[in-house]
Amino acid sequence: MNSLTVGAHAIELDKDGFLVELSDWSTDVASALAAVEDIELSPEHWEILELLRSFYAEFQLSPATRPLIKYTALKLGPEKGNSLHLNRLFKGTPAKLAAKLAGLPKPTNCL
């Protein structure tokens, strides 16, 4: 089992670096996970992470890339709900990496 130290807490991660306990998520944990991925979270990143957490709260699953793009376009408009924007923010693997940073389970169809 992997772990991530955030402040004085050791946060358990699965073999792919996703949180074992979704309740361990916080903005500090998201920032620490992003640092591991060599990403500095900008307001644009946070907007997508918050959107993903809302999606998960509504549907109890992490969206794959196409549903993520459609949901983002629906909620934030087509200028943000497109693959170019999401790939730029999340290194070409937006559904998987954004879910990880948002503290959500890995989308089921992501390798």
Phi and psi in radians as a Rosetta constraint file:
Dihedral C 1 N 2 CA 2 C 2 CIRCULARHARMONIC -1.557 0.35
Dihedral N 2 CA 2 C 2 N 3 CIRCULARHARMONIC 2.829 0.35
Dihedral C 2 N 3 CA 3 C 3 CIRCULARHARMONIC -2.557 0.35
Dihedral N 3 CA 3 C 3 N 4 CIRCULARHARMONIC 2.836 0.35
Dihedral C 3 N 4 CA 4 C 4 CIRCULARHARMONIC -2.263 0.35
Dihedral N 4 CA 4 C 4 N 5 CIRCULARHARMONIC 2.237 0.35
Dihedral C 4 N 5 CA 5 C 5 CIRCULARHARMONIC -1.625 0.35
Dihedral N 5 CA 5 C 5 N 6 CIRCULARHARMONIC 2.150 0.35
Dihedral C 5 N 6 CA 6 C 6 CIRCULARHARMONIC -2.207 0.35
Dihedral N 6 CA 6 C 6 N 7 CIRCULARHARMONIC 1.931 0.35
Dihedral C 6 N 7 CA 7 C 7 CIRCULARHARMONIC 1.101 0.35
Dihedral N 7 CA 7 C 7 N 8 CIRCULARHARMONIC -2.171 0.35
Dihedral C 7 N 8 CA 8 C 8 CIRCULARHARMONIC -1.711 0.35
Dihedral N 8 CA 8 C 8 N 9 CIRCULARHARMONIC 0.103 0.35
Dihedral C 8 N 9 CA 9 C 9 CIRCULARHARMONIC -1.863 0.35
Dihedral N 9 CA 9 C 9 N 10 CIRCULARHARMONIC 2.403 0.35
Dihedral C 9 N 10 CA 10 C 10 CIRCULARHARMONIC -1.676 0.35
Dihedral N 10 CA 10 C 10 N 11 CIRCULARHARMONIC 2.091 0.35
Dihedral C 10 N 11 CA 11 C 11 CIRCULARHARMONIC -1.761 0.35
Dihedral N 11 CA 11 C 11 N 12 CIRCULARHARMONIC 2.171 0.35
Dihedral C 11 N 12 CA 12 C 12 CIRCULARHARMONIC -1.319 0.35
Dihedral N 12 CA 12 C 12 N 13 CIRCULARHARMONIC 2.373 0.35
Dihedral C 12 N 13 CA 13 C 13 CIRCULARHARMONIC -2.132 0.35
Dihedral N 13 CA 13 C 13 N 14 CIRCULARHARMONIC 2.636 0.35
Dihedral C 13 N 14 CA 14 C 14 CIRCULARHARMONIC -1.404 0.35
Dihedral N 14 CA 14 C 14 N 15 CIRCULARHARMONIC -3.064 0.35
Dihedral C 14 N 15 CA 15 C 15 CIRCULARHARMONIC -1.119 0.35
Dihedral N 15 CA 15 C 15 N 16 CIRCULARHARMONIC -0.371 0.35
Dihedral C 15 N 16 CA 16 C 16 CIRCULARHARMONIC -1.697 0.35
Dihedral N 16 CA 16 C 16 N 17 CIRCULARHARMONIC 0.047 0.35
Dihedral C 16 N 17 CA 17 C 17 CIRCULARHARMONIC 1.538 0.35
Dihedral N 17 CA 17 C 17 N 18 CIRCULARHARMONIC 0.194 0.35
Dihedral C 17 N 18 CA 18 C 18 CIRCULARHARMONIC -1.548 0.35
Dihedral N 18 CA 18 C 18 N 19 CIRCULARHARMONIC 2.654 0.35
Dihedral C 18 N 19 CA 19 C 19 CIRCULARHARMONIC -1.072 0.35
Dihedral N 19 CA 19 C 19 N 20 CIRCULARHARMONIC 2.381 0.35
Dihedral C 19 N 20 CA 20 C 20 CIRCULARHARMONIC -1.311 0.35
Dihedral N 20 CA 20 C 20 N 21 CIRCULARHARMONIC -0.744 0.35
Dihedral C 20 N 21 CA 21 C 21 CIRCULARHARMONIC -1.929 0.35
Dihedral N 21 CA 21 C 21 N 22 CIRCULARHARMONIC 1.986 0.35
Dihedral C 21 N 22 CA 22 C 22 CIRCULARHARMONIC -1.046 0.35
Dihedral N 22 CA 22 C 22 N 23 CIRCULARHARMONIC -0.475 0.35
Dihedral C 22 N 23 CA 23 C 23 CIRCULARHARMONIC -1.226 0.35
Dihedral N 23 CA 23 C 23 N 24 CIRCULARHARMONIC -0.196 0.35
Dihedral C 23 N 24 CA 24 C 24 CIRCULARHARMONIC -1.326 0.35
Dihedral N 24 CA 24 C 24 N 25 CIRCULARHARMONIC -0.182 0.35
Dihedral C 24 N 25 CA 25 C 25 CIRCULARHARMONIC -1.198 0.35
Dihedral N 25 CA 25 C 25 N 26 CIRCULARHARMONIC 2.471 0.35
Dihedral C 25 N 26 CA 26 C 26 CIRCULARHARMONIC -2.701 0.35
Dihedral N 26 CA 26 C 26 N 27 CIRCULARHARMONIC 3.009 0.35
Dihedral C 26 N 27 CA 27 C 27 CIRCULARHARMONIC -1.116 0.35
Dihedral N 27 CA 27 C 27 N 28 CIRCULARHARMONIC -0.591 0.35
Dihedral C 27 N 28 CA 28 C 28 CIRCULARHARMONIC -1.152 0.35
Dihedral N 28 CA 28 C 28 N 29 CIRCULARHARMONIC -0.696 0.35
Dihedral C 28 N 29 CA 29 C 29 CIRCULARHARMONIC -1.132 0.35
Dihedral N 29 CA 29 C 29 N 30 CIRCULARHARMONIC -0.756 0.35
Dihedral C 29 N 30 CA 30 C 30 CIRCULARHARMONIC -1.026 0.35
Dihedral N 30 CA 30 C 30 N 31 CIRCULARHARMONIC -0.771 0.35
Dihedral C 30 N 31 CA 31 C 31 CIRCULARHARMONIC -1.114 0.35
Dihedral N 31 CA 31 C 31 N 32 CIRCULARHARMONIC -0.691 0.35
Dihedral C 31 N 32 CA 32 C 32 CIRCULARHARMONIC -1.182 0.35
Dihedral N 32 CA 32 C 32 N 33 CIRCULARHARMONIC -0.729 0.35
Dihedral C 32 N 33 CA 33 C 33 CIRCULARHARMONIC -1.095 0.35
Dihedral N 33 CA 33 C 33 N 34 CIRCULARHARMONIC -0.702 0.35
Dihedral C 33 N 34 CA 34 C 34 CIRCULARHARMONIC -1.125 0.35
Dihedral N 34 CA 34 C 34 N 35 CIRCULARHARMONIC -0.692 0.35
Dihedral C 34 N 35 CA 35 C 35 CIRCULARHARMONIC -1.067 0.35
Dihedral N 35 CA 35 C 35 N 36 CIRCULARHARMONIC -0.673 0.35
Dihedral C 35 N 36 CA 36 C 36 CIRCULARHARMONIC -1.051 0.35
Dihedral N 36 CA 36 C 36 N 37 CIRCULARHARMONIC -0.602 0.35
Dihedral C 36 N 37 CA 37 C 37 CIRCULARHARMONIC -1.541 0.35
Dihedral N 37 CA 37 C 37 N 38 CIRCULARHARMONIC 0.072 0.35
Dihedral C 37 N 38 CA 38 C 38 CIRCULARHARMONIC 1.081 0.35
Dihedral N 38 CA 38 C 38 N 39 CIRCULARHARMONIC 0.755 0.35
Dihedral C 38 N 39 CA 39 C 39 CIRCULARHARMONIC -2.159 0.35
Dihedral N 39 CA 39 C 39 N 40 CIRCULARHARMONIC 2.314 0.35
Dihedral C 39 N 40 CA 40 C 40 CIRCULARHARMONIC -1.754 0.35
Dihedral N 40 CA 40 C 40 N 41 CIRCULARHARMONIC 2.062 0.35
Dihedral C 40 N 41 CA 41 C 41 CIRCULARHARMONIC -1.232 0.35
Dihedral N 41 CA 41 C 41 N 42 CIRCULARHARMONIC 2.142 0.35
Dihedral C 41 N 42 CA 42 C 42 CIRCULARHARMONIC -1.742 0.35
Dihedral N 42 CA 42 C 42 N 43 CIRCULARHARMONIC 2.995 0.35
Dihedral C 42 N 43 CA 43 C 43 CIRCULARHARMONIC -0.974 0.35
Dihedral N 43 CA 43 C 43 N 44 CIRCULARHARMONIC -0.584 0.35
Dihedral C 43 N 44 CA 44 C 44 CIRCULARHARMONIC -1.117 0.35
Dihedral N 44 CA 44 C 44 N 45 CIRCULARHARMONIC -0.703 0.35
Dihedral C 44 N 45 CA 45 C 45 CIRCULARHARMONIC -1.101 0.35
Dihedral N 45 CA 45 C 45 N 46 CIRCULARHARMONIC -0.845 0.35
Dihedral C 45 N 46 CA 46 C 46 CIRCULARHARMONIC -1.035 0.35
Dihedral N 46 CA 46 C 46 N 47 CIRCULARHARMONIC -0.661 0.35
Dihedral C 46 N 47 CA 47 C 47 CIRCULARHARMONIC -1.032 0.35
Dihedral N 47 CA 47 C 47 N 48 CIRCULARHARMONIC -0.758 0.35
Dihedral C 47 N 48 CA 48 C 48 CIRCULARHARMONIC -1.243 0.35
Dihedral N 48 CA 48 C 48 N 49 CIRCULARHARMONIC -0.711 0.35
Dihedral C 48 N 49 CA 49 C 49 CIRCULARHARMONIC -1.088 0.35
Dihedral N 49 CA 49 C 49 N 50 CIRCULARHARMONIC -0.751 0.35
Dihedral C 49 N 50 CA 50 C 50 CIRCULARHARMONIC -1.131 0.35
Dihedral N 50 CA 50 C 50 N 51 CIRCULARHARMONIC -0.683 0.35
Dihedral C 50 N 51 CA 51 C 51 CIRCULARHARMONIC -1.094 0.35
Dihedral N 51 CA 51 C 51 N 52 CIRCULARHARMONIC -0.758 0.35
Dihedral C 51 N 52 CA 52 C 52 CIRCULARHARMONIC -1.084 0.35
Dihedral N 52 CA 52 C 52 N 53 CIRCULARHARMONIC -0.740 0.35
Dihedral C 52 N 53 CA 53 C 53 CIRCULARHARMONIC -1.129 0.35
Dihedral N 53 CA 53 C 53 N 54 CIRCULARHARMONIC -0.620 0.35
Dihedral C 53 N 54 CA 54 C 54 CIRCULARHARMONIC -1.164 0.35
Dihedral N 54 CA 54 C 54 N 55 CIRCULARHARMONIC -0.733 0.35
Dihedral C 54 N 55 CA 55 C 55 CIRCULARHARMONIC -1.035 0.35
Dihedral N 55 CA 55 C 55 N 56 CIRCULARHARMONIC -0.803 0.35
Dihedral C 55 N 56 CA 56 C 56 CIRCULARHARMONIC -1.112 0.35
Dihedral N 56 CA 56 C 56 N 57 CIRCULARHARMONIC -0.719 0.35
Dihedral C 56 N 57 CA 57 C 57 CIRCULARHARMONIC -1.096 0.35
Dihedral N 57 CA 57 C 57 N 58 CIRCULARHARMONIC -0.602 0.35
Dihedral C 57 N 58 CA 58 C 58 CIRCULARHARMONIC -1.400 0.35
Dihedral N 58 CA 58 C 58 N 59 CIRCULARHARMONIC -0.715 0.35
Dihedral C 58 N 59 CA 59 C 59 CIRCULARHARMONIC -1.972 0.35
Dihedral N 59 CA 59 C 59 N 60 CIRCULARHARMONIC -0.102 0.35
Dihedral C 59 N 60 CA 60 C 60 CIRCULARHARMONIC 0.991 0.35
Dihedral N 60 CA 60 C 60 N 61 CIRCULARHARMONIC 0.596 0.35
Dihedral C 60 N 61 CA 61 C 61 CIRCULARHARMONIC -2.699 0.35
Dihedral N 61 CA 61 C 61 N 62 CIRCULARHARMONIC 2.754 0.35
Dihedral C 61 N 62 CA 62 C 62 CIRCULARHARMONIC -1.583 0.35
Dihedral N 62 CA 62 C 62 N 63 CIRCULARHARMONIC 2.241 0.35
Dihedral C 62 N 63 CA 63 C 63 CIRCULARHARMONIC -1.281 0.35
Dihedral N 63 CA 63 C 63 N 64 CIRCULARHARMONIC 2.559 0.35
Dihedral C 63 N 64 CA 64 C 64 CIRCULARHARMONIC -1.287 0.35
Dihedral N 64 CA 64 C 64 N 65 CIRCULARHARMONIC 3.134 0.35
Dihedral C 64 N 65 CA 65 C 65 CIRCULARHARMONIC -1.033 0.35
Dihedral N 65 CA 65 C 65 N 66 CIRCULARHARMONIC -0.882 0.35
Dihedral C 65 N 66 CA 66 C 66 CIRCULARHARMONIC -1.077 0.35
Dihedral N 66 CA 66 C 66 N 67 CIRCULARHARMONIC -0.850 0.35
Dihedral C 66 N 67 CA 67 C 67 CIRCULARHARMONIC -1.094 0.35
Dihedral N 67 CA 67 C 67 N 68 CIRCULARHARMONIC -0.587 0.35
Dihedral C 67 N 68 CA 68 C 68 CIRCULARHARMONIC -1.098 0.35
Dihedral N 68 CA 68 C 68 N 69 CIRCULARHARMONIC -0.791 0.35
Dihedral C 68 N 69 CA 69 C 69 CIRCULARHARMONIC -1.079 0.35
Dihedral N 69 CA 69 C 69 N 70 CIRCULARHARMONIC -0.814 0.35
Dihedral C 69 N 70 CA 70 C 70 CIRCULARHARMONIC -1.111 0.35
Dihedral N 70 CA 70 C 70 N 71 CIRCULARHARMONIC -0.744 0.35
Dihedral C 70 N 71 CA 71 C 71 CIRCULARHARMONIC -1.158 0.35
Dihedral N 71 CA 71 C 71 N 72 CIRCULARHARMONIC -0.716 0.35
Dihedral C 71 N 72 CA 72 C 72 CIRCULARHARMONIC -1.105 0.35
Dihedral N 72 CA 72 C 72 N 73 CIRCULARHARMONIC -0.769 0.35
Dihedral C 72 N 73 CA 73 C 73 CIRCULARHARMONIC -1.086 0.35
Dihedral N 73 CA 73 C 73 N 74 CIRCULARHARMONIC -0.717 0.35
Dihedral C 73 N 74 CA 74 C 74 CIRCULARHARMONIC -1.097 0.35
Dihedral N 74 CA 74 C 74 N 75 CIRCULARHARMONIC -0.768 0.35
Dihedral C 74 N 75 CA 75 C 75 CIRCULARHARMONIC -1.545 0.35
Dihedral N 75 CA 75 C 75 N 76 CIRCULARHARMONIC -0.583 0.35
Dihedral C 75 N 76 CA 76 C 76 CIRCULARHARMONIC -2.049 0.35
Dihedral N 76 CA 76 C 76 N 77 CIRCULARHARMONIC -0.087 0.35
Dihedral C 76 N 77 CA 77 C 77 CIRCULARHARMONIC 1.714 0.35
Dihedral N 77 CA 77 C 77 N 78 CIRCULARHARMONIC 2.793 0.35
Dihedral C 77 N 78 CA 78 C 78 CIRCULARHARMONIC -1.154 0.35
Dihedral N 78 CA 78 C 78 N 79 CIRCULARHARMONIC -0.416 0.35
Dihedral C 78 N 79 CA 79 C 79 CIRCULARHARMONIC -1.205 0.35
Dihedral N 79 CA 79 C 79 N 80 CIRCULARHARMONIC -0.383 0.35
Dihedral C 79 N 80 CA 80 C 80 CIRCULARHARMONIC -1.902 0.35
Dihedral N 80 CA 80 C 80 N 81 CIRCULARHARMONIC -0.403 0.35
Dihedral C 80 N 81 CA 81 C 81 CIRCULARHARMONIC -1.627 0.35
Dihedral N 81 CA 81 C 81 N 82 CIRCULARHARMONIC 1.082 0.35
Dihedral C 81 N 82 CA 82 C 82 CIRCULARHARMONIC -2.537 0.35
Dihedral N 82 CA 82 C 82 N 83 CIRCULARHARMONIC 2.761 0.35
Dihedral C 82 N 83 CA 83 C 83 CIRCULARHARMONIC -1.136 0.35
Dihedral N 83 CA 83 C 83 N 84 CIRCULARHARMONIC -0.588 0.35
Dihedral C 83 N 84 CA 84 C 84 CIRCULARHARMONIC -1.084 0.35
Dihedral N 84 CA 84 C 84 N 85 CIRCULARHARMONIC -0.822 0.35
Dihedral C 84 N 85 CA 85 C 85 CIRCULARHARMONIC -1.099 0.35
Dihedral N 85 CA 85 C 85 N 86 CIRCULARHARMONIC -0.839 0.35
Dihedral C 85 N 86 CA 86 C 86 CIRCULARHARMONIC -1.198 0.35
Dihedral N 86 CA 86 C 86 N 87 CIRCULARHARMONIC -0.676 0.35
Dihedral C 86 N 87 CA 87 C 87 CIRCULARHARMONIC -1.122 0.35
Dihedral N 87 CA 87 C 87 N 88 CIRCULARHARMONIC -0.640 0.35
Dihedral C 87 N 88 CA 88 C 88 CIRCULARHARMONIC -1.127 0.35
Dihedral N 88 CA 88 C 88 N 89 CIRCULARHARMONIC -0.740 0.35
Dihedral C 88 N 89 CA 89 C 89 CIRCULARHARMONIC -1.246 0.35
Dihedral N 89 CA 89 C 89 N 90 CIRCULARHARMONIC -0.651 0.35
Dihedral C 89 N 90 CA 90 C 90 CIRCULARHARMONIC -2.119 0.35
Dihedral N 90 CA 90 C 90 N 91 CIRCULARHARMONIC 0.731 0.35
Dihedral C 90 N 91 CA 91 C 91 CIRCULARHARMONIC 0.850 0.35
Dihedral N 91 CA 91 C 91 N 92 CIRCULARHARMONIC 0.673 0.35
Dihedral C 91 N 92 CA 92 C 92 CIRCULARHARMONIC 1.407 0.35
Dihedral N 92 CA 92 C 92 N 93 CIRCULARHARMONIC -0.034 0.35
Dihedral C 92 N 93 CA 93 C 93 CIRCULARHARMONIC -2.273 0.35
Dihedral N 93 CA 93 C 93 N 94 CIRCULARHARMONIC 1.087 0.35
Dihedral C 93 N 94 CA 94 C 94 CIRCULARHARMONIC -1.063 0.35
Dihedral N 94 CA 94 C 94 N 95 CIRCULARHARMONIC -0.768 0.35
Dihedral C 94 N 95 CA 95 C 95 CIRCULARHARMONIC -1.130 0.35
Dihedral N 95 CA 95 C 95 N 96 CIRCULARHARMONIC -0.816 0.35
Dihedral C 95 N 96 CA 96 C 96 CIRCULARHARMONIC -1.217 0.35
Dihedral N 96 CA 96 C 96 N 97 CIRCULARHARMONIC -0.907 0.35
Dihedral C 96 N 97 CA 97 C 97 CIRCULARHARMONIC -1.207 0.35
Dihedral N 97 CA 97 C 97 N 98 CIRCULARHARMONIC -0.720 0.35
Dihedral C 97 N 98 CA 98 C 98 CIRCULARHARMONIC -1.129 0.35
Dihedral N 98 CA 98 C 98 N 99 CIRCULARHARMONIC -0.686 0.35
Dihedral C 98 N 99 CA 99 C 99 CIRCULARHARMONIC -1.088 0.35
Dihedral N 99 CA 99 C 99 N 100 CIRCULARHARMONIC -0.735 0.35
Dihedral C 99 N 100 CA 100 C 100 CIRCULARHARMONIC -1.055 0.35
Dihedral N 100 CA 100 C 100 N 101 CIRCULARHARMONIC -0.845 0.35
Dihedral C 100 N 101 CA 101 C 101 CIRCULARHARMONIC -1.193 0.35
Dihedral N 101 CA 101 C 101 N 102 CIRCULARHARMONIC -0.485 0.35
Dihedral C 101 N 102 CA 102 C 102 CIRCULARHARMONIC -1.434 0.35
Dihedral N 102 CA 102 C 102 N 103 CIRCULARHARMONIC -0.022 0.35
Dihedral C 102 N 103 CA 103 C 103 CIRCULARHARMONIC 1.349 0.35
Dihedral N 103 CA 103 C 103 N 104 CIRCULARHARMONIC 0.411 0.35
Dihedral C 103 N 104 CA 104 C 104 CIRCULARHARMONIC -1.832 0.35
Dihedral N 104 CA 104 C 104 N 105 CIRCULARHARMONIC 2.870 0.35
Dihedral C 104 N 105 CA 105 C 105 CIRCULARHARMONIC -1.143 0.35
Dihedral N 105 CA 105 C 105 N 106 CIRCULARHARMONIC 2.744 0.35
Dihedral C 105 N 106 CA 106 C 106 CIRCULARHARMONIC -1.110 0.35
Dihedral N 106 CA 106 C 106 N 107 CIRCULARHARMONIC 2.345 0.35
Dihedral C 106 N 107 CA 107 C 107 CIRCULARHARMONIC -0.968 0.35
Dihedral N 107 CA 107 C 107 N 108 CIRCULARHARMONIC 2.456 0.35
Dihedral C 107 N 108 CA 108 C 108 CIRCULARHARMONIC -1.092 0.35
Dihedral N 108 CA 108 C 108 N 109 CIRCULARHARMONIC -0.518 0.35
Dihedral C 108 N 109 CA 109 C 109 CIRCULARHARMONIC -1.721 0.35
Dihedral N 109 CA 109 C 109 N 110 CIRCULARHARMONIC 0.228 0.35
Dihedral C 109 N 110 CA 110 C 110 CIRCULARHARMONIC -1.609 0.35
Dihedral N 110 CA 110 C 110 N 111 CIRCULARHARMONIC 2.363 0.35
